[in-house]
């Protein structure tokens, strides 16, 4: 395994960082008189394992090959999910390993699905740890999407290379420089969000945890009613604003700081994102106004559309009662997601854009057989290899979605729970649809095998499918 020393060295650093973050809930335990050994024990175990990985691989060559980049990506999320589950396991709440791992994976992938049915009664330290996991997952996916994914050529992410000369050998020094900027921006947005929540009436603890899960578009809340618990239009508007900020490509923030003051107006992804939000609000509002359900509330429509589209999963109303057409809209929004290079998941806006351009281009070729049409995105020509990457990703996304749905059905779940559970896991949204895992439900009553299937969907969706699937191809390792 000498060729993978850099991978395990980096994993060791990640585990040490995770172990250090486990000390933060200990402070909350003292403040709220919840002192036990769960976080201290989990922290020590995590730091010991991380230190062993770190010290045994000090002689690494500081370079990553393509295979190593893929392996590091998958092992990073898997190891953090495993060690992140230790505080749940060591607590006095009787978490099984399945439930602890599900909650941890849901946190680090910023999915937001939960097996905890009595959030209002949970220890503050556990609630804070859930928020920390989502916050770490949010910054982790941003750094990965901007540094690792482009050179891995996963699902068209090569479009977002910082420079045209990026190579796997350069990734570590480049990622250090970019990561520092991203952490600064991400932390600043989190702090601003927390201060805004506090100003509009949240307690210090609630503003702390909800700011973490808002910027991460994760959706973990301290209450069963989610953001609806506060029943505050000011808090909901604040949440919408910061959810949107977390859903925009973070490379745009870097460009803005570097002097490109018009980036947020010129970026094609951002413009399309807002168009989808506006169109979805308009369609759903018209439907609810003209239907006989009498459920129309513009405040709830806007909030839940933004939350579901971005994969945040906060709710302020039981949209299950809005009619079947509403469920279709929300199911579609789950798949779309936000912008590439943000904390959101889903297919991503840029892939939807390129697929649309490709279809239009094909129609033009049918109408004008002798015409020559060059496909462009952001004024840059797109080659066939890039198009194939996009189409392959969307195809596999749908295939895996249907496989997950079928597997969940085999475990005894009803159709709505199966199809929405598959969608919410692979799209990292959080709540599903229906009476069991819907906006006012949770995943605690599902069979253990269903929870493992859902955790598989979470990590596949979070890591853009191919980052994991390619590891199982023998030809990949030979090359």
N, C-alpha and C positions, 0 to 999 in steps of 0.2 A: 504493500500500500504506500510505498515511498513516493509514488507519483501523485499521491493525493494529500500530501502533508499540508499544502496551502488550504485545502478544503477543511481539514480537521482543525487546523490552527484557527481559521476563521470561525468555525463552529464553537471552539473553545471560548473565543472572545464573546460571541453572542450569548453563550450560556452564563458567562461571568456577568455580563451586563444584565441579563434576566434575573440572576440571583441577587444582584445589587438592588434592582427595582423591587424585589420582594421585601426589602427592609422598609419600604415606604408604608405599606399597610400596618406594619408593627407600630408606627407612630400613631396611626388612627386607632389601633387597639388600646394604646395607653390613654388616648384622649377620651374614648368612649367606654373605657373599662371593659374591654373584651379580650384581655390578655390571655393568650394560650400559646402553645409552642408550634402551631401549624406553620406560620410563615417563617419563623426562625429556622425550624427544621428543614423546610423546603428550600430555603435560601442556602443553607449550609450544604445540603446535598447537591444542589445545582452548581454552586460555586466550586465544590470539590471536583465534580465531573468536568466542568469547564476548565479548571486549572490543569487537570491531567491532560486534556486534549491540547491545551496551550503549551505546556512545558515539553510534552513529548514530540512536538512538531515545530520547535523553535528554528530548526535548520531548513525550513521550507524555502523554496526558491522565489517566493513573492510573485509568481505568475500563475495565471489560470488558463488552461486549454479550454476548448469548447466543451469537451466532455465534463471537465471539472466544474465549469460554470453551471451546467445543467444539474450536476450532482449536488453542488453547493446550494442551489436554489431550492431543490426539493428537501434536502436534509435540514436546511435552516428552519423551514416552516414545521417540518415534522418534529424536530428535536425541541423547538420552542413549545409546541403544543403538548408534547409529552411532559416536559419539565414544568410547563405552566399549569398542568393539572395537579401537581403535587400539593399546593395549598388547599385545594378542594378535598383531596384524598386525606390529608393530615388533619383536616378540621373536624369538629364534633358534629357535623351535619349529615354524617352517614352517606356521603357520596360513594356510589360504586365507581369502579375504574371507568366503565362505559360512560356514565353520566359526567364524571370529572373530565374525561378526555373530550367528550362532546362539547361541554361548556368552554373548555380551553381552546379547542379547535375553532369553535364558533367565534370566540373572542379574537384570536390572533389572525383569522381570515376576515375579520370585520363583518361577519355574517349577521350576528345579532339574534340568532335563534337560541332559545334557552330551555333548559329542562327544569328550571326553578319556578314553581307555581305560586310561591308566597314571597315574592320579592320584598314586599313591604316589611316583612319580619326578618329579613336576612341581616347578619352582622355587617356593620359598616365596612369592615376590613375586606370581606368577601366582595361586596359591591364595588369597592375601590379597585380591587385586583381585576375584576372583570373589565372595568374601564381602562385600566393600565394595559391589559392585554390588547384591547382594541386600539388604543393609542399607539402602542408599539407596532401592531400590525399595519396601521395606517401609514406610518412613516417608513416602515419596512417595504411595503409594496410600492411606494413612490420611488424610493431609491433603486429598487430592483427594476422597475419599469423604465427608468431613465438610464440606468447604467448597464444592467445585465441583459434585459430582454432585447434591446436593439442589436447587440452583437450575436445573440442566439437565434436571430431571424425567426422568432416565434410569432406566427399569425399576423405578419405584416408590421411588427413592432420595429423592424429595421428602419422604418420611415422616420423614427424619432432619434436617430443617432445625433449626438451633439456635434460631431464633425464627420466628414466623409472618410476620415482616416482611422476611425475607431477600430481596434482589433482586440482580441481577447487578452493579448499580452499586456496591453495598456490599461486594462480595466481597473486594476487595483489602485494605482496612483490617481487615475481620473475619478474614480468613485469617491475617494477620500475628499477631493476638492469639492465635488458637487454635493456630496452628502452633508458637508458642513453648512452649505448654503441652504439646502433643503430643510435641515433640522432647525436652523434659525427661523426660516419662514414658517414652518409647521408649528414650532413652539410659540412664535409670536401670534399666530392666528388662534391657537388654543388659549393663550392668555387673554387675548382680546375677547374671545367668546365667553370665557369664564367671568370676566369683569362685567360683560353685558348681561349675562344671566343673573349675576348677583345684584346688579343695579335694578333689574326688573322684578326682584322679589324672591329669587331662589335663595336657599340657605347656602352657606359657604361650601358645605360638603356636596350638596346637589349641584351647585354651579361648577365645582371642581370635576366631578365625575361626568356630568353631562357635556361639559366643554370638550373633554377627551373623546367621548363617543360621537359627538357631533362633527368635529373636524375630521375624524377618522371615517365618517359616514358609516359607523358601525351599528348604532341604534340601541345598545344596551342601556336600560334605564333602571332607576332604583325602585320603580313602582310598577305594579301589574298594569296600570292604566297608561303607562308610558308618559309621554309629554302631556297627554290629556289630563293627567293627575293635577297639573297646576291650573288648568282652566284659565289660562292667561293669553290673550291675543298678543301682548307684547313679547312674551317668551316664545310663542309660536312663530312670530315674524322674525325674531332674532335667530331662531333655529333654522328657518328657511334660508336666511341670508348666509349663515355660516355653513350650512349643508352645501349650498351652491358653491361657496368659496372652496370647500373641500373637494368638490366635484370637477373643478376646472384643472387643466393640465398645469402641474407645478413648474414645468419648464417655462411657462408663460410668466410666472412670478419672477423667475431668475432673469428672463429677458427684460421684464419691466424694470427691475432694479438696475440692470445693466444699461438702461437708457431708452429702450423701446417702449415709449409711453402709450403707443396705440395698439399694442399687442392684443389686448382684450377685446378690441373692436375689429381687428383685422384677422384674428385666428378663425379659420373656417369651422373647426370643431366647436368652438365656444358659441358662434352664431347659430349653428345647427342645434346645439343643446338647448338654447333658449327658445328656438322655434318649436322644438318638440314639446317643451314644457307648456308653451302658450297654446299650441294646437290641442294638446291633451286636455288642458283645463277647459278650453272652449267646447270640445266635443262632449266631455263628461258633463259640463254645466248644462248644455242644451238638452242632453239626454235626461238628466234629473229634473229639469224644469218642465219638460214635456211629458214625463212619465207620471204615473199615478201614485208613486211611492211617497211623495211629499218629503223626501229626504234632502232636498237641495240646501246646501250651506256652503257658500263660496269659500269661506275661511277653511272649512274641512277639506273641500275639493282641492284647493291650492296646496295645502299642507301635505296631504296624503299622496298627491301626484308627485310632488318634489321628493318626498321621502322614499317612495317606492321606486321611482325612476333611478334615483341615485344609489339605491340599495341600502339606504340608511335604516329603514324599518321602523322609525318612530311612527306612532299613530295617535290621533286625537279623536277618532270616531270609529265606530264599528261599520266599516264599509261593506261588510258581508251582507248588510241589509239593504244595500243600494240597488239591488237587481243584478241579474246574470250578466248583462252587458258591461256593467262596471267591473265585474270579475275578469272578463275578457280583456278589457283595457289594462287593468293592473297586471295581468299575466304577461301581456305584451311588453309593458314598461319594464317588468323584471328582466326581460331578456336584453333590452337595449342598453341600460346602464349609462354611465357618464362618459367623461373624456379619458382618453389614454393618458397615462402619466399622472392620474389623480388617485384618490383613495377608493374610487368606486370600482365595481366589477361589471359583469355582463359582457355582451358582445363588444361594446364600446362604440361611440359615435362615429369615429373615423372609419370603422369597418362598414357601418351602415351607409355612410356617404360613398365609399368606394364601390360597394356593391350596387348602389343606385346608379352611379356613373357608368359602371360596367354594363348594366342592363340597358341603359339609354344608348350606350355606344353600340351594343349588339343590335338594337332596334334600328339605329341609323344605318348599319351595314346591310340590314335586310331591305330597307327602303331604297338605299343608294348602294347597290352591290359594287360599283366601281369606285366608290368614294374611299378616301383614306382619312381615318379618324384617329387622332392621337389622344389617348386617355391621360388626363392630367389631374393632379391633386395639388392644390396650393401652387399652381403654375409650374409644377414639376412633372415631367413625363413619368408614367408608371409602366414598367415593363411587365411582360407576361408572367415572369417568375414571381413577381410581387402579387399580381392578381391571383395566381394559383395559391399562394400562401393565405390570402384573405379568404378565398372560397373554401379552401380545405379546412380552415379554422371554423368557419360558420357551419360547414357540413358536419364536422366532428362534434361541434357544440350541440347541434340538434340530435345527432345520433346518441351521444352520451346522455342527453336529457331524456330521450325515450327509453334508453336502457335503465336509467335510474328509476323512471316511472314504473317500468315493468317490474323491476326488482322490489320496489316498495309495495306494489300491488300483490306480489307473491307473499309478502309478509302479513297480509291480511288487512291492509289499509284500504279505505274506500277510494273511489276514483278521484274525487276532488282533493283529498288529502295527499294522494300519491302524486298527482300531476303538479300540484302547487308546491309540495315538499321537494320534488325534484327540481322545480324551477327556482325555488328560493335558496336551495343549497348550491346549485351550480352557478347561480347569479349572485350569491352572497347577499341576499336581501334581508332575511330575518323571519318575519311572520309569513305564514302561508295563507291559504284560503280555507274556508269551511269552519265548522264548529270546533274542531279539535286543535288545529295549529293556526287558526285565523288570527286576526288582529287582537282579539281578547283571550286567545288561548296560549298554550305552550306545548313543548314536545315531551313532557315528562311521561305521558301515558303511552307513548309509542313503544313497541317491542325493542329490545336491545339491538337486534339485527337491523331494524330500520334505522336506528341511530347511527350504526356503523356505516350503513349505506349513505346516509346523509353527510357524515363527516368526510367520506370519500368524495362526494360531490363538492363539498366546500373547498377542499384543497385542490381538486382538479380545476374548479372554476377560478380560484384565486390565482393559481399559477399558470393560467392561460393554456390549460389542457396539455399541449405538446411538451411542455417543460418536464412533465412527469411521464407521459406516455412514451416518449423517445427513449427513456432509460430502460425500457423493457425490450428494445430491439437489439439483438446481438450485433447486427451490422453497424450500429451506431458506435459501439465500443471498439469494433475492429478498425473503424475509420479514424 
